[in-house]
């Protein structure tokens, strides 16, 4: 970022009346939201496939489920 340019823009904004500063803020926020929305790609639930697999390597799933169900009765 060009520091001088940024500082000049900030100075220009501070010179605006409050109503124009608020309008500028709203419009800038809208621009940023739109840019963020258009740049984020759609995600798929399939990206999660295999995550946590290593956590279950040493666990007997049937025994785990039986223990969980037994804990519900307590």
Order of alpha helices (4+ residues) and beta strands (2+ residues): alpha-alpha-alpha
